[in-house]
Amino acid sequence: MDLVGYQSLTNMISHIVFILITWRLLQALNLDGLIKKGRVFEARVLLMFLTITIGTAVSNFFLDYLQWSQNLKFLL
């Protein structure tokens, strides 16, 4: 059961780290031209959703790749 706990902790940390990295990267984009006047709140919510979506997808890829590399020992 310890393994499940460590894996859960690793997954949570990975998701948070990649979401934070994605947030920082999206902040570097100049999206002011795409935002309608008076729609700042909606734009921020969209940016948060994009951040969570992209960060989670990248984290899932990273975690899958990590799992696949650990499973390579069963190939031989």
Secondary structure, 3 states (H helix, E strand, C coil): CHHHHHHHHHHHHHHHHHHHHHHHHHHCCCCHHHCCCCCHHHHHHHHHHHHHHHHHHHHHHHHHHHHHHHHHHHCC
